[in-house]
């Protein structure tokens, strides 16, 4: 059984303590999720960890693991928990359920094994070779002394592409969609928002077909708050009507 989710359905929700520009109507207590129907968003509680030595941390590389993910998934410890920078304290299943309750819909989803069969750009590539669902935006916010700081998820990361055969750094420009595969097919990875079109999580950058090609990305730990900081993850979907 999933634990109870906190749902905000009216402006009478418990007000936040007096603090300059708190960026949410209500913050989740540890181990809970806030679903704010008025603002159209899900808020998660997380801690910062520094997974030094893992792919794409302070260096460019290819990565399937998300930078934000859950400590638990599929009834146990998440397989990829040690890879995440922002470690959420509820199971992935609760994040998935919260997005469903908000009205967010997955459309094309696969198991990891089935996804690999659809990998890569080729002449026969079709829309079904991309994970699909309602688009979502993610951001991370936290308190620094008497102020709150919020940054879009993609602002912690840069991307490298080839221009005239030369490596060129650019902003990370993912297109995130809610496909739900990791929960629907019980992958147990714990991944929330993957930096490629990976079927192991529940949200993916689907600029390319499942798994390949993977973008070259680099997460800058210098842009994240210090290790151990309490942070909050905001997921805001653009829901198709």
URUR-V146947 format. One line per field, one symbol per residue. ss: DSSP state (@ for helix, = for strand, . for the rest). phi: phi as a letter, one per 20 degrees, with the letter a starting at -180 (. if undefined). burial: b if it has 16 or more other C-alpha atoms within 10 Angstrom, else e. A space follows every 50 residues. Layout:
# URUR-V146947
ss = ???
phi = ???
burial = ???
This chain:
# URUR-V146947
ss = .....===........................====....========.. ......=...=......===.==..==...@@@..===...@@@@@@@@@ @@...===...@@@@@..........@@@..==.==========..==== ==@@@@=======..======....===..@@@@......=.==...... ..===..........====.@@@......========....
phi = .fffeedecbfeggffffaglfebfbeffgnccdddffembdddebcecd egnegmembfadbeffecbdfcalnbfffdgfeeedeeecfggffgffff ffofcecdbbfgfffffdfnebgegcgfedfbrffcdcbccbecldcddc cggffecdcdceclmdfcebffcfcecedmgfegdlfmfnfdceebedee ddcbedfcfgmbfefecbeeffeeffgnffccdddcedefd
burial = eeeebbbbeeeeeeeeeeeeebbbbbbbeeebbbbbeeebbbbbbbbbbb beeebbbbebbbbbbbbbbbbbbbeeebbbbbbbbbbbbbbbbbbbbbbe ebbbbbebbbbbeebbebbbeeeeeeeebbbbbbbbbbbbbbbeeeeeee eebbbbbbbbeeeeeeeebeebebbbbbbbbbbbbbbbbbbbbbbbbbbb bbbbbbbbbbbbebbbbbbbbeebbeeebbbbbbbbbbeee
